[in-house]
Amino acid sequence: MNKTLIKKYNIPGPRYTSYPTVPFWDLEAFTKDLWMKSFKRSFIESNSDQGISLYIHLPFCESLCTFCACHKHITKRHGMEDPYIKTVLKEWDLYVNEMPEKPVIKEIHLGGGTPTFFSSENLSLLIKGILEPSVLHADYEFSFEGHPNNTTKEQLQALYDLGFTRVSYGIQDYDPKVQAAIHRLQTFEQVEKVTQWSREIGYTSISHDLIFGLPFQTLDSIKNSIEKTKSLLPDRISFYSYAHVPWVKGVGQRGFDEADIPKDDEKRALYETGKQMFLDLGYEEIGMDHFALKSDQLYKAMKNQTLHRNFMGYTTNTTQLMIGLGMSAISDSWYGFAQNVKTVKEYEALVASGEIPVFKGHLLSEEDLIIRQHILNIMCQLETAWEEDRMAFPQLASVLDSLKEAENDGIVHMGNERLTIPEAAKPFIRNICMAFDLKLHQKQSETQIFSMTI
């Protein structure tokens, strides 16, 4: 990669799992009643054909990992499992009661936190409760995030028996010094064991999450981590840039000195080295930060141009409506976003009172919807077009003008009412999306709120 371009474009920017991004939601115009109208509209339009997606947030972790920016609740009290599961199921009932017909479930993803904090019995109780008033889509896919240290064979079997075929394990790095810094201690042998269990049981897509740019990481340590990954050959790999945002998450990311974190050319070298090793192993790069074997559905979705992106990241399932259940979970009706309250106590209290526990959100304007589609096209297909009138918007000319310098730098091609990003310019995807992000330009923050783009 051209080091000059990396320095030039390595600026704070969103990861674009939504548009508008959360910091630029119009909170004043949002109400829970308007959100429910948006939800019902989307359900009626899409349920019988596409089906719906469910994201279920299971927030409990027994210890704090300092690289993590997710909403979590640190506890060793497993007695909290039962009331939380009951609350999630009651929240689901509140949504189901607003549906004119049975929901058709196409996708379920269990995220966290640490979903495998929960016992196999409680995980089974949760999924059975979700499915009881529902119908399964013909092409449904269920997935969950597993912690290698506490995922048991019983949990894997219980979820597989309920239809789960995908599991993602958070590895991050195998170097003991890096693991100590991020407070995520796990051995390769433990990862190997849960990966082998998953294959033996019948999981068809196993993913490993790795992070580059962590404190104390070096070229040697990243090579070592990928060599270990090579021996297990997971179907998918997420290779995320470490988002150092201590101003957002406070003391959790202050467990090491700023000087210990690889930056600029050093950090980019970690990614380029890892990327080349993945390509050499037969993986294909998918969008941004993801790699998959050609046998995996994520690769096939990219080739078929059916790849989708939402708050769960890249997915093979395109659903208009995604309902987020659990503390801090975000729902997406395509026409609007809504986020649940962020503490377990408040979440359980609101649901117990019969309220859908949404506390903020955003209702998309017609202009928002057009921009959202352009950004989704760029993130998933590395291109977008505006030859159709429905994809034009008043500020388009100024957006394209702002990309002239990027075009001169070779990171984007424009012409014939179409924009494309060359394969070699994938590291700059977020920068190209930022040109379309009208909300970002209209409400520039005086303080940094996003991680660096490259």
C-alpha positions in Angstrom: 0.0 0.0 0.0 1.1 3.6 -0.7 2.2 4.8 2.7 1.5 8.4 1.8 -2.2 7.6 1.0 -2.5 5.6 4.2 -1.4 8.6 6.3 -3.6 10.9 4.2 -6.8 9.0 4.6 -6.3 7.4 8.1 -8.8 9.7 9.8 -11.6 9.0 12.4 -14.7 7.6 10.7 -17.7 5.2 11.2 -17.7 1.5 10.4 -21.1 1.9 8.7 -23.2 -0.9 10.1 -26.0 1.7 9.7 -26.8 5.0 8.2 -27.2 7.4 9.8 -24.7 6.3 12.3 -25.8 6.3 15.9 -24.1 9.6 17.0 -26.1 11.4 14.3 -29.5 10.0 15.0 -32.3 12.7 15.3 -33.4 11.9 18.8 -35.8 14.8 19.1 -38.0 13.6 16.2 -38.0 10.0 17.5 -40.8 8.6 19.6 -41.6 5.0 20.6 -45.0 5.3 18.9 -43.4 6.3 15.6 -40.9 3.5 15.9 -43.8 0.9 16.4 -45.5 2.3 13.2 -42.2 1.9 11.4 -41.8 -1.7 12.7 -45.4 -2.6 11.7 -45.0 -1.2 8.2 -41.8 -3.2 7.7 -43.3 -6.4 9.1 -46.3 -6.2 6.7 -44.0 -5.5 3.7 -41.4 -8.2 4.3 -42.5 -10.9 6.8 -44.2 -13.4 4.4 -41.5 -13.2 1.7 -38.1 -12.3 3.3 -38.9 -13.2 6.9 -37.3 -11.3 9.8 -34.0 -11.3 11.6 -33.5 -11.4 15.4 -30.5 -10.2 17.2 -30.5 -11.2 20.9 -28.1 -9.5 23.2 -26.8 -11.6 26.0 -24.7 -9.1 28.0 -23.0 -11.0 30.8 -19.3 -11.6 31.0 -17.3 -13.0 33.9 -14.4 -10.7 33.3 -13.7 -7.5 31.3 -11.7 -7.7 28.1 -10.1 -4.3 27.6 -10.3 -4.4 23.7 -14.1 -4.7 23.8 -16.4 -1.8 23.1 -19.7 -3.7 23.4 -22.4 -3.1 26.1 -21.8 -5.7 28.7 -22.5 -6.5 32.4 -19.6 -8.0 34.3 -20.6 -10.6 36.8 -19.9 -14.1 38.0 -23.5 -14.5 39.3 -25.1 -17.1 37.1 -28.3 -16.6 39.0 -28.9 -13.6 36.7 -29.4 -15.9 33.7 -33.0 -17.0 34.5 -34.6 -13.6 35.1 -32.8 -12.2 32.0 -34.0 -15.0 29.7 -37.6 -14.6 31.0 -37.3 -10.8 30.3 -36.1 -11.4 26.7 -39.0 -13.8 26.1 -41.5 -11.3 27.5 -40.0 -8.5 25.3 -40.4 -10.9 22.3 -44.0 -11.4 23.3 -44.6 -7.6 23.3 -43.5 -7.5 19.7 -45.4 -10.6 18.7 -48.6 -9.1 20.1 -48.2 -6.2 17.7 -47.8 -8.5 14.6 -50.8 -9.2 12.4 -49.6 -12.7 11.6 -47.0 -15.2 12.9 -43.4 -14.0 12.4 -41.3 -15.9 9.8 -37.9 -16.3 11.3 -35.0 -16.2 8.8 -32.1 -15.3 11.0 -31.2 -15.5 14.7 -27.9 -14.3 16.1 -26.9 -14.5 19.7 -24.3 -11.8 20.6 -22.9 -10.2 23.7 -21.4 -10.0 26.0 -20.8 -13.7 26.2 -23.7 -15.8 25.0 -21.9 -18.9 26.3 -22.1 -17.4 29.8 -25.6 -19.0 29.8 -26.2 -22.7 30.5 -27.2 -25.0 27.7 -30.6 -25.4 29.5 -31.2 -21.6 29.5 -30.1 -21.2 25.9 -32.5 -23.9 24.9 -35.3 -22.3 26.9 -34.6 -19.0 25.1 -34.6 -20.4 21.6 -37.6 -22.6 22.1 -39.5 -19.6 23.5 -38.6 -17.5 20.5 -39.7 -20.2 18.0 -42.9 -21.2 19.8 -45.1 -18.4 18.3 -43.1 -18.3 15.0 -42.7 -20.0 11.6 -39.2 -20.9 10.2 -38.2 -19.5 6.9 -37.2 -22.2 4.3 -33.6 -20.7 4.3 -33.2 -19.9 8.0 -29.8 -19.5 9.5 -29.0 -19.4 13.2 -25.6 -18.3 14.6 -24.0 -17.4 17.9 -20.8 -16.0 19.4 -18.8 -18.4 21.6 -16.0 -17.7 24.1 -13.4 -20.5 23.7 -12.9 -20.7 27.4 -16.4 -21.4 28.4 -18.2 -22.9 25.4 -19.1 -26.5 26.3 -19.9 -29.4 24.1 -23.3 -29.5 25.7 -24.0 -25.9 24.6 -22.9 -26.6 21.1 -25.1 -29.7 20.8 -28.1 -28.0 22.4 -27.9 -25.1 20.0 -27.2 -27.3 17.0 -30.3 -29.4 17.8 -32.3 -26.2 17.7 -31.1 -25.3 14.2 -27.8 -23.4 14.8 -25.2 -24.1 12.1 -22.8 -21.1 12.5 -20.6 -20.2 15.4 -18.0 -17.4 15.7 -15.2 -17.7 18.3 -13.5 -14.6 19.6 -9.8 -15.4 19.4 -8.2 -11.9 19.0 -4.5 -13.0 19.4 -2.5 -16.0 20.7 0.5 -14.1 22.0 0.5 -14.3 25.9 1.8 -10.7 26.3 -1.0 -9.4 24.1 -3.6 -11.6 25.8 -2.5 -10.3 29.2 -2.8 -6.6 28.0 -6.3 -7.1 26.8 -7.3 -9.4 29.6 -8.3 -12.3 27.3 -6.3 -15.3 28.4 -7.0 -18.5 26.3 -4.8 -21.2 24.9 -4.6 -22.5 21.4 -5.5 -25.9 22.7 -8.8 -24.6 24.1 -9.6 -22.9 20.7 -8.7 -26.1 18.9 -10.9 -28.2 21.2 -14.1 -26.1 20.7 -13.4 -25.8 16.9 -13.1 -29.6 16.6 -16.3 -30.1 18.7 -18.2 -27.8 16.4 -17.1 -29.7 13.3 -17.9 -33.1 14.9 -21.4 -32.0 15.9 -22.1 -30.7 12.4 -21.7 -26.9 12.3 -21.2 -25.9 8.7 -19.6 -22.5 9.2 -17.1 -21.8 11.9 -15.6 -18.3 12.2 -12.6 -17.0 14.1 -12.3 -13.4 15.1 -8.8 -11.9 15.1 -7.8 -8.3 15.8 -4.9 -6.3 14.5 -3.5 -3.2 16.2 -3.7 -4.6 19.7 -1.2 -3.5 22.4 2.2 -5.2 22.1 1.3 -6.9 18.7 4.2 -7.3 16.3 4.6 -8.8 12.9 6.0 -12.0 14.5 3.0 -12.3 16.9 0.4 -11.7 14.1 2.2 -14.3 11.9 2.2 -16.7 14.8 -1.5 -16.2 15.4 -2.3 -16.8 11.8 -0.1 -19.9 11.6 -2.1 -21.3 14.4 -5.3 -20.3 12.7 -4.1 -22.0 9.6 -3.9 -25.4 11.3 -7.7 -25.1 12.1 -8.8 -23.5 8.8 -12.0 -21.9 10.0 -14.6 -21.3 7.2 -14.6 -17.5 7.9 -12.2 -15.1 9.5 -13.0 -11.6 10.8 -9.8 -9.5 10.9 -10.8 -6.4 12.7 -8.9 -3.2 13.3 -8.6 -2.5 17.0 -10.9 0.4 17.7 -9.1 2.4 20.4 -11.9 4.6 21.8 -11.1 5.0 25.6 -13.1 8.3 25.5 -16.2 6.2 24.9 -15.5 3.2 27.0 -13.5 4.7 29.8 -11.2 2.8 32.1 -11.6 -0.5 30.2 -9.3 0.6 27.4 -6.9 2.3 29.7 -5.3 -0.9 30.9 -2.2 -0.3 28.9 -0.1 2.6 27.8 -0.9 4.5 24.6 2.7 3.9 23.5 2.1 0.1 23.5 -0.4 0.3 20.7 0.9 -0.1 17.1 0.1 2.9 14.9 0.3 4.2 11.3 2.7 2.2 9.1 3.3 -0.3 11.9 -0.4 -1.1 12.3 -1.0 -1.2 8.6 1.8 -3.7 8.1 0.0 -6.0 10.6 -3.1 -6.0 8.3 -1.2 -6.3 5.0 0.8 -9.2 6.4 -2.3 -10.9 7.7 -4.3 -10.3 4.5 -1.6 -11.9 2.4 -1.3 -14.9 4.6 -5.1 -15.4 4.4 -5.0 -15.1 0.6 -2.2 -17.6 0.5 -4.3 -20.0 2.5 -7.1 -19.8 0.0 -9.4 -17.3 1.7 -11.1 -14.5 -0.3 -11.5 -11.0 1.0 -15.1 -10.1 1.6 -16.0 -6.4 1.8 -14.1 -4.9 4.7 -12.3 -6.9 7.5 -13.7 -10.3 6.5 -12.3 -13.4 4.7 -14.0 -16.6 3.7 -13.2 -19.9 2.0 -14.9 -20.3 -1.4 -17.0 -23.1 0.1 -18.6 -20.7 2.6 -21.9 -19.0 2.0 -20.4 -15.5 2.7 -18.1 -15.9 -0.3 -21.0 -17.1 -2.4 -23.2 -14.2 -1.3 -20.4 -11.8 -2.4 -20.1 -13.4 -5.8 -23.9 -13.4 -6.2 -24.1 -9.8 -5.1 -26.5 -10.7 -2.3 -24.1 -9.7 0.5 -25.9 -7.6 3.2 -24.6 -5.5 6.1 -26.4 -4.5 9.3 -25.6 -4.0 13.0 -24.4 -7.6 13.1 -21.9 -6.9 10.4 -21.8 -8.7 7.0 -24.5 -11.4 6.5 -25.8 -13.6 3.8 -29.4 -12.9 4.8 -31.0 -9.8 3.4 -34.0 -9.0 5.6 -35.8 -5.6 5.8 -36.7 -6.0 9.4 -34.3 -6.9 12.2 -35.6 -6.9 15.8 -33.1 -6.5 18.6 -34.0 -8.1 21.9 -32.2 -7.6 25.2 -30.3 -4.8 26.9 -28.8 -2.2 24.5 -29.9 -4.2 21.4 -30.7 -2.2 18.3 -33.6 -2.9 16.0 -33.8 -1.9 12.3 -37.0 -1.6 10.3 -35.1 -0.1 7.3 -37.2 3.0 7.8 -36.0 3.5 11.3 -33.7 2.4 14.1 -34.4 1.9 17.8 -32.1 1.1 20.7 -33.0 -0.5 24.0 -32.0 0.9 27.4 -28.4 0.0 28.3 -28.5 -1.4 31.8 -29.9 -4.8 32.9 -31.8 -3.3 35.8 -33.7 -0.7 33.7 -34.3 -3.2 30.9 -35.9 -5.8 33.2 -38.0 -3.1 34.9 -39.4 -1.7 31.7 -40.3 -5.0 30.2 -41.8 -6.2 33.5 -44.1 -3.1 33.3 -45.2 -4.2 29.8 -43.2 -1.6 27.9 -41.0 -2.3 24.8 -37.7 -1.0 26.3 -36.7 1.4 23.6 -35.1 4.7 24.7 -33.7 6.3 21.6 -33.7 5.9 17.8 -33.9 7.6 14.4 -36.6 7.7 11.7 -35.1 7.8 8.2 -36.1 10.5 5.8 -36.4 9.9 2.1 -33.0 11.4 1.7 -31.6 9.2 4.5 -33.0 6.1 2.7 -31.2 7.0 -0.6 -27.9 7.7 1.2 -28.3 4.5 3.2 -28.6 2.4 0.0 -25.5 4.1 -1.6 -23.4 3.3 1.5 -24.7 -0.2 1.7 -23.8 -0.7 -2.0 -20.3 0.5 -1.4 -19.8 -1.5 1.7 -21.1 -4.8 0.2 -20.4 -4.5 -3.6 -17.6 -1.9 -3.8 -19.7 0.2 -6.1 -22.9 2.2 -6.4 -24.8 4.0 -9.2 -27.3 6.8 -9.7 -28.6 6.3 -13.3 -32.0 5.6 -11.8 -33.9 8.6 -10.5 -34.6 7.0 -7.2 -30.9 6.9 -6.4 -30.4 10.7 -7.0 -30.4 13.3 -4.3 -29.8 17.1 -4.3 -26.3 17.0 -2.9 -25.0 14.3 -5.2 -23.0 16.7 -7.4 -21.2 18.1 -4.4 -20.6 14.6 -3.0 -19.0 13.5 -6.3 -17.0 16.7 -6.5 -15.6 16.0 -3.0 -14.4 12.6 -4.3 -12.3 14.1 -7.2 -9.1 14.1 -5.1 -9.8 10.5 -4.1 -10.2 9.7 -7.8 -6.9 11.4 -8.6 -5.3 9.3 -5.9 -6.7 6.1 -7.5 -8.9 4.9 -4.7 -12.2 5.4 -6.5 -13.3 5.4 -10.2 -16.2 7.5 -11.4 -18.0 7.7 -14.7 -21.2 6.8 -16.5 -23.2 7.6 -13.4 -21.4 4.9 -11.4 -18.7 4.8 -8.8 -16.5 1.8 -8.2 -13.7 1.0 -5.7 -10.7 -0.9 -7.1 -9.7 -4.1 -5.3 -6.4 -2.5 -4.1 -8.4 0.4 -2.5 -10.5 -1.7 -0.1 -8.7 -0.2 2.9 -10.3 3.1 2.0 -14.0 1.9 1.8 -14.9 3.8 5.0 -13.5 7.0 3.5 -15.5 6.7 0.3 -18.7 6.1 2.4 -17.9 9.2 4.4 -18.2 11.4 1.3 -21.8 10.3 1.0 -22.5 10.8 4.8 -24.4 14.0 4.8 -25.2 13.8 8.5 -21.5 13.6 9.2 -20.8 16.8 7.2 -23.8 18.6 8.7 -22.9 17.9 12.3 -19.2 17.7 12.6 -18.2 16.9 16.2 -15.6 19.0 18.0 -14.3 15.9 19.7 -13.3 12.5 18.2 -16.1 10.0 18.4 -15.0 7.3 15.9 -11.9 5.0 15.6 -9.4 5.5 12.8 -10.5 4.3 9.3 -7.3 2.5 8.4 
